[in-house]
Amino acid sequence: MEKSYEKVIEYVKHGIGSGEIQAGEKLLPERELAQKLEISRNSAREGLRILENMGVLESQQGAGNYVSGNFDEILAEMLSFMYILKKIDVDKITEFRSTLEWGAIETGVKQATEEQRKKMMSYLDNLERAETEEERVRWDKAIHYLLIEASGNFCMLANYKALNNIPKMRGKIIEGMHSEQFLSRAHRTLAEGFAEGNIEKAREGLKLHFHYIYQYL
């Protein structure tokens, strides 16, 4: 049997799905919402509290409740907690990451903007010039994130952000291969292929990248 507060959750969910409620939009006041859904104010308050805890709503003191405008960030955090709590091992993470990047590469390379292509080469330059491993991790991540971002696929992007919140693998790969030379070659091939709009070259770089990961991780 549906609990009264669940009517609030379903109301907001349906409203967002139908487009009647937009990101950043203010919801009805608690009293009006309770009347509309024919539930008690306590039930309306409970439903709103749950939605706020989920990150769907943002409560502004004295101003009311608004639909969150940064739910993608919240979703990524929720997914990362799920992956960690489920104790997903490195092999599974690598397999999923590979699936995401291979799924994004053709669309990403095809529809990347000129700004994104320039940004990719800038990231590669920063990676190759980096003097510390912390810097290299930052630009390594930026290159792969940009590939996913260029695909325009929100679901892929949210999951990729979540994976990036899990302890990094790069150090283990470098330690295993005893050199950054091979990984650097993979990144250069991938980045140049992306910047040039050359899908085959970008694929070759990605293939090399995951070859090294699976070989040395």
Secondary structure, DSSP 4 states (H G I P E B T S, - for coil): ---HHHHHHHHHHHHHHHTSS-TTPBPPPHHHHHHHHT--HHHHHHHHHHHHHHTSEEEETTTEEEE-S-HHHHHHHHHHHHHHHTT--HHHHHHHHHHHHHHHHHHHHHH--HHHHHHHHHHHHHHHH--SHHHHHHHHHHHHHHHHHHHT-HHHHHHHHHHHTS---HHHHHHHHT-SHHHHHHHHHHHHHHHHT-HHHHHHHHHHHHHHHHHH-
